[in-house]
Amino acid sequence: MSALLEVRNIAKSYGAIQALQDVNLKILRGKITVLLGPSGSGKTTLLRILAGLEKPSHGSILCDGEDIAEDSDLLRQKATMVFQKSVFFNAAVYKNVAYGLKVKGYSNSQIKDSVRKALQTVRLEGFENRRTRNLSGGEQQRVSIARALILERELLLLDEPTVNIDPRNVSIIEATILRVNRNQKMTIVLATHNMFQAEALSERVAILLEGTVRQVGTNQQIFGTSNKHLASVTRLDNVFSGVSRINKTGTSVIKVSENLRIEASFRKSGEATIYIKPEDIIVSAHPFTSSARNVFQGSIIEVSDLGSVMKLRVNAEKKFLVQITKRSFTEMGLNVGSTVFLTFKASSVQHV
């Protein structure tokens, strides 16, 4: 399989901040490559360089053997990028999607046909005359994808495309990504911190940690076997550090932040790092009577639909990853922004 682009020894600095260092990666033509890593790992910076929106501090981007790292115009002709949060004209969906072709001088009939096809692809038929800014966050993101697809570039770059979006729109966006890649053979690079999304969408995965690509492989190579780099990504969920003290009942209370204290069944004084499994945390729409020592109120900030199971990221002073059945999720009427209560036993808190 040939490479559409090959990144060699790319680095990017912003003053004293090193965002990327010695990044090497082949973007294979017609494949979905997922950049998997936590926030701050350099995913967005790498996408912006590939899109021609940033120039690397040093390194090469090869296309057919030619270094085009400094040729921002050529990169922009090859790639288009969809951001986490897009900016729209205060106009109808049709005008926002059509704009790219209009400035290129396409005829009205050509634009009309292209907009129709793009909106069909993202399942927004009939939305042409709706005000874009009045749509939900998920619908706006689908407009952004349609606006990118209409340009028919070789490379589609997606930066965390489903963050803070409701499950229905997440499912539509993920299905759209797979369908565009399969039917149009479009090369796609998608950045995400969501391991489950990465596994569901990727053909190839590049794990980014601290501005460096630590591992590259096929979906099976990355997720089919355990490896320390993937473990580094997953360990970031529900891992907290703080000062522990032993209380009168013989358990420990870990002060994670000024307003968050977690009780654990182990006995330890001093610095401590703890971990709670997502499946050990009970999610409820209302507080309930329980012998569990830890009960926290929070807000859902991200949802991942995994079929019969939903993964939720909840901001409860710190960010928790939790797991719930789809049936419970639906029965409680939960969505991004919903207030929930997290409950877990002291015995569920493990000392790392």
C-alpha positions as CSV (number, residue, x, y, z in Angstrom):
1,M,0.0,0.0,0.0
2,S,1.5,3.3,-1.1
3,A,1.8,6.3,1.2
4,L,-0.1,9.5,0.3
5,L,2.2,11.4,2.7
6,E,5.2,10.4,4.8
7,V,6.2,12.4,7.8
8,R,9.9,12.2,8.7
9,N,11.5,13.6,11.9
10,I,8.9,16.3,12.3
11,A,9.2,18.6,15.3
12,K,7.2,21.7,16.3
13,S,8.1,24.2,19.0
14,Y,6.1,27.1,20.4
15,G,8.8,29.1,22.2
16,A,10.0,26.9,25.0
17,I,7.1,24.4,24.5
18,Q,8.0,21.3,22.4
19,A,4.7,20.2,20.9
20,L,6.1,17.5,18.6
21,Q,9.6,15.9,18.4
22,D,11.0,13.4,15.9
23,V,7.6,12.3,14.6
24,N,7.7,9.6,11.9
25,L,4.5,8.4,10.3
26,K,3.3,7.1,6.9
27,I,-0.3,8.1,5.9
28,L,-1.3,5.2,3.7
29,R,-3.5,6.0,0.8
30,G,-7.2,4.9,1.2
31,K,-6.8,3.9,4.8
32,I,-8.2,5.3,8.1
33,T,-5.3,6.2,10.4
34,V,-6.1,7.1,14.0
35,L,-3.9,9.3,16.1
36,L,-4.5,8.0,19.6
37,G,-3.3,9.9,22.7
38,P,-4.3,12.0,25.6
39,S,-4.9,15.7,25.5
40,G,-1.6,17.6,25.0
41,S,0.1,14.7,23.2
42,G,0.5,16.6,20.0
43,K,-2.4,15.2,17.9
44,T,-3.9,18.5,16.9
45,T,-0.5,20.0,16.1
46,L,0.3,17.1,13.8
47,L,-3.0,17.5,12.0
48,R,-2.5,21.2,11.5
49,I,0.9,20.6,10.0
50,L,-0.6,18.0,7.6
51,A,-3.3,20.5,6.7
52,G,-0.8,23.2,5.8
53,L,-2.0,25.4,8.7
54,E,1.3,25.2,10.6
55,K,4.8,24.8,9.4
56,P,7.1,22.4,11.3
57,S,10.1,23.7,13.1
58,H,12.1,21.0,11.3
59,G,11.5,17.7,9.5
60,S,10.1,16.7,6.2
61,I,6.7,15.8,4.7
62,L,7.2,13.6,1.6
63,C,4.8,13.3,-1.3
64,D,5.9,11.2,-4.2
65,G,9.5,11.6,-3.0
66,E,9.3,15.4,-2.8
67,D,9.5,17.3,0.5
68,I,6.5,19.6,0.7
69,A,6.7,20.6,4.4
70,E,7.2,24.2,3.5
71,D,4.6,24.2,0.7
72,S,1.5,25.2,2.7
73,D,-0.5,25.8,-0.5
74,L,0.1,22.3,-1.8
75,L,-0.8,20.7,1.5
76,R,-4.0,22.7,1.6
77,Q,-4.9,21.5,-1.9
78,K,-4.4,17.9,-0.7
79,A,-6.0,18.0,2.7
80,T,-9.0,19.6,4.5
81,M,-9.4,19.6,8.3
82,V,-12.5,19.4,10.5
83,F,-11.9,21.0,13.9
84,Q,-13.5,20.1,17.3
85,K,-15.4,23.3,17.1
86,S,-16.0,24.9,13.7
87,V,-16.9,28.5,12.9
88,F,-19.9,29.2,10.7
89,F,-21.4,32.1,8.8
90,N,-24.6,33.4,10.3
91,A,-26.5,31.8,7.4
92,A,-28.3,28.7,6.3
93,V,-26.7,25.3,6.1
94,Y,-26.7,25.4,2.3
95,K,-24.6,28.6,2.2
96,N,-22.1,27.3,4.7
97,V,-21.6,24.0,2.9
98,A,-21.5,25.7,-0.6
99,Y,-19.0,28.4,0.3
100,G,-15.9,26.5,-0.6
101,L,-17.1,25.7,-4.1
102,K,-18.5,29.2,-4.6
103,V,-15.2,30.9,-4.1
104,K,-13.7,28.4,-6.6
105,G,-16.1,29.7,-9.2
106,Y,-18.3,26.6,-9.6
107,S,-21.7,27.1,-11.3
108,N,-24.9,27.2,-9.3
109,S,-26.0,23.9,-10.7
110,Q,-22.7,22.2,-9.8
111,I,-22.8,23.6,-6.3
112,K,-26.4,22.6,-5.8
113,D,-25.7,19.0,-6.8
114,S,-22.6,18.8,-4.7
115,V,-24.3,20.2,-1.6
116,R,-27.1,17.8,-2.0
117,K,-24.7,14.8,-2.2
118,A,-22.7,16.1,0.8
119,L,-25.7,16.5,3.0
120,Q,-27.0,13.1,2.0
121,T,-23.6,11.6,3.1
122,V,-23.9,13.1,6.6
123,R,-27.6,12.4,6.8
124,L,-28.8,16.0,6.8
125,E,-31.2,15.9,3.9
126,G,-33.7,18.7,4.2
127,F,-31.5,20.9,6.4
128,E,-30.5,23.2,3.5
129,N,-32.5,26.2,4.7
130,R,-32.0,25.8,8.5
131,R,-29.8,28.3,10.3
132,T,-26.5,26.5,11.0
133,R,-26.0,28.3,14.3
134,N,-29.4,27.1,15.6
135,L,-28.5,23.4,15.1
136,S,-27.3,21.1,17.9
137,G,-23.6,20.6,18.4
138,G,-23.7,17.2,16.7
139,E,-25.6,18.5,13.7
140,Q,-23.2,21.4,13.4
141,Q,-20.3,18.9,13.3
142,R,-22.0,17.0,10.5
143,V,-22.3,20.3,8.6
144,S,-18.6,20.8,9.1
145,I,-17.9,17.3,7.7
146,A,-20.2,18.0,4.7
147,R,-18.3,21.3,4.1
148,A,-15.0,19.4,4.1
149,L,-16.3,16.5,1.9
150,I,-17.6,18.9,-0.8
151,L,-14.1,20.0,-1.6
152,E,-13.2,16.4,-2.6
153,R,-9.6,16.6,-1.3
154,E,-7.4,13.5,-1.1
155,L,-7.0,13.7,2.7
156,L,-9.6,14.3,5.4
157,L,-8.3,15.3,8.8
158,L,-10.6,15.0,11.8
159,D,-9.7,16.5,15.2
160,E,-11.7,14.8,18.0
161,P,-14.8,14.9,15.8
162,T,-17.2,13.6,18.4
163,V,-16.2,15.3,21.6
164,N,-19.1,16.6,23.7
165,I,-21.7,15.3,21.1
166,D,-24.8,13.3,21.9
167,P,-24.8,9.5,21.2
168,R,-27.1,9.7,18.2
169,N,-24.9,12.2,16.3
170,V,-21.7,10.3,17.4
171,S,-23.1,7.1,15.7
172,I,-24.0,9.0,12.5
173,I,-20.6,10.7,12.4
174,E,-18.7,7.4,12.9
175,A,-20.9,5.7,10.3
176,T,-20.2,8.5,7.9
177,I,-16.4,8.2,8.4
178,L,-16.5,4.5,7.6
179,R,-18.8,4.9,4.7
180,V,-16.8,7.7,3.1
181,N,-13.6,5.7,3.4
182,R,-15.2,2.6,2.0
183,N,-17.2,4.1,-0.8
184,Q,-15.0,6.9,-1.9
185,K,-11.6,5.4,-0.9
186,M,-10.8,8.6,0.9
187,T,-7.7,8.7,3.1
188,I,-8.6,9.8,6.6
189,V,-6.6,10.7,9.6
190,L,-8.6,11.0,12.8
191,A,-7.3,12.2,16.2
192,T,-8.9,11.0,19.4
193,H,-8.2,10.2,23.0
194,N,-11.1,7.7,23.0
195,M,-9.6,4.2,22.8
196,F,-12.9,2.6,22.0
197,Q,-13.5,4.9,19.0
198,A,-10.0,4.3,17.8
199,E,-10.5,0.5,17.9
200,A,-13.9,0.8,16.1
201,L,-12.7,3.1,13.3
202,S,-9.0,2.5,12.6
203,E,-7.2,0.4,10.1
204,R,-3.9,1.8,11.4
205,V,-3.1,3.4,14.7
206,A,-0.4,5.7,15.8
207,I,0.0,6.2,19.6
208,L,1.1,9.7,20.5
209,L,2.5,10.4,23.9
210,E,4.3,13.6,25.0
211,G,4.7,14.8,21.4
212,T,6.2,11.6,20.0
213,V,4.8,8.6,18.0
214,R,5.5,5.7,20.3
215,Q,4.0,2.9,18.3
216,V,2.4,2.5,14.9
217,G,0.6,-0.6,13.7
218,T,-2.6,-2.2,12.4
219,N,-5.8,-2.3,14.4
220,Q,-5.0,-5.9,15.4
221,Q,-1.4,-5.2,16.2
222,I,-2.3,-2.4,18.6
223,F,-5.5,-3.7,20.2
224,G,-5.1,-7.4,19.7
225,T,-2.2,-7.7,22.1
226,S,-1.2,-5.9,25.3
227,N,1.5,-3.4,25.0
228,K,3.0,-0.8,27.4
229,H,2.2,2.2,25.1
230,L,-1.5,1.4,24.9
231,A,-1.5,0.9,28.7
232,S,0.0,4.4,29.1
233,V,-3.1,5.8,27.3
234,T,-5.6,3.7,29.2
235,R,-4.0,4.4,32.6
236,L,-5.0,8.0,32.3
237,D,-8.6,7.2,33.0
238,N,-9.7,7.2,36.7
239,V,-6.1,7.5,38.0
240,F,-5.7,10.2,40.6
241,S,-2.9,11.3,42.9
242,G,-3.1,13.1,46.2
243,V,-2.2,13.0,49.9
244,S,-3.6,10.1,51.9
245,R,-4.3,10.0,55.6
246,I,-5.7,7.2,57.7
247,N,-8.9,8.0,59.5
248,K,-10.4,6.7,62.7
249,T,-12.3,3.8,61.0
250,G,-9.1,2.4,59.6
251,T,-9.7,3.4,56.0
252,S,-7.7,6.0,54.1
253,V,-9.0,9.4,52.7
254,I,-7.1,10.7,49.7
255,K,-7.3,14.4,49.1
256,V,-7.2,14.6,45.3
257,S,-8.1,18.3,45.1
258,E,-9.5,21.0,47.3
259,N,-13.0,19.7,46.9
260,L,-12.5,16.0,46.0
261,R,-11.7,13.4,48.7
262,I,-11.9,9.7,47.9
263,E,-12.1,7.1,50.6
264,A,-10.2,3.8,50.1
265,S,-10.2,0.6,52.2
266,F,-6.4,0.3,52.2
267,R,-4.3,2.0,54.9
268,K,-1.7,4.5,53.7
269,S,-0.3,7.8,54.8
270,G,1.4,10.3,52.5
271,E,1.5,10.6,48.8
272,A,-0.8,8.1,47.0
273,T,-1.9,7.3,43.5
274,I,-5.2,5.5,43.1
275,Y,-7.3,3.8,40.4
276,I,-11.0,3.0,40.1
277,K,-12.2,0.7,37.4
278,P,-15.0,2.3,35.2
279,E,-17.2,-0.8,35.7
280,D,-17.0,-0.4,39.6
281,I,-18.7,3.0,39.5
282,I,-22.5,3.1,39.7
283,V,-24.2,5.9,37.7
284,S,-27.5,7.3,38.7
285,A,-29.7,10.3,37.9
286,H,-30.4,10.8,41.6
287,P,-28.6,10.1,44.8
288,F,-29.7,6.9,46.5
289,T,-29.1,5.2,49.9
290,S,-26.0,3.1,49.8
291,S,-23.2,1.8,52.1
292,A,-20.7,3.0,49.6
293,R,-18.3,5.6,51.0
294,N,-17.8,7.6,47.8
295,V,-20.7,9.6,46.2
296,F,-20.0,12.5,43.8
297,Q,-22.2,14.7,41.7
298,G,-21.0,15.6,38.2
299,S,-22.0,16.4,34.6
300,I,-21.6,14.1,31.5
301,I,-19.1,15.7,29.1
302,E,-18.7,12.9,26.6
303,V,-20.6,9.7,25.5
304,S,-19.3,6.7,23.5
305,D,-21.9,4.2,22.1
306,L,-20.4,0.7,22.2
307,G,-23.6,-1.2,21.3
308,S,-25.1,-2.6,24.5
309,V,-22.7,-0.6,26.7
310,M,-22.2,3.2,26.9
311,K,-19.0,4.8,28.1
312,L,-19.4,8.1,29.8
313,R,-16.9,10.7,30.7
314,V,-18.1,12.7,33.8
315,N,-16.7,15.9,35.2
316,A,-17.1,15.6,39.0
317,E,-14.3,18.0,40.1
318,K,-12.0,15.5,38.3
319,K,-12.9,13.6,35.1
320,F,-14.1,10.0,35.6
321,L,-14.7,7.4,32.9
322,V,-17.7,5.2,33.8
323,Q,-19.6,2.4,32.1
324,I,-23.4,1.9,31.9
325,T,-25.7,-0.3,29.9
326,K,-27.5,1.4,27.0
327,R,-30.8,0.4,28.5
328,S,-30.0,2.2,31.8
329,F,-28.7,5.2,29.8
330,T,-32.0,5.4,27.8
331,E,-34.3,4.8,30.8
332,M,-32.6,7.6,32.8
333,G,-32.8,10.0,29.8
334,L,-29.1,10.8,30.0
335,N,-27.2,12.8,27.4
336,V,-24.2,15.2,27.2
337,G,-24.8,17.8,29.9
338,S,-26.9,15.6,32.1
339,T,-26.3,15.8,35.9
340,V,-25.4,12.4,37.4
341,F,-24.2,10.9,40.6
342,L,-21.2,8.5,40.8
343,T,-21.1,6.0,43.6
344,F,-18.4,3.5,44.4
345,K,-17.2,1.5,47.4
346,A,-14.0,2.2,49.3
347,S,-12.9,-1.4,48.4
348,S,-13.1,-0.4,44.7
349,V,-10.3,2.1,45.1
350,Q,-7.0,0.5,44.2
351,H,-3.6,1.7,45.3
352,V,-1.3,2.0,42.2
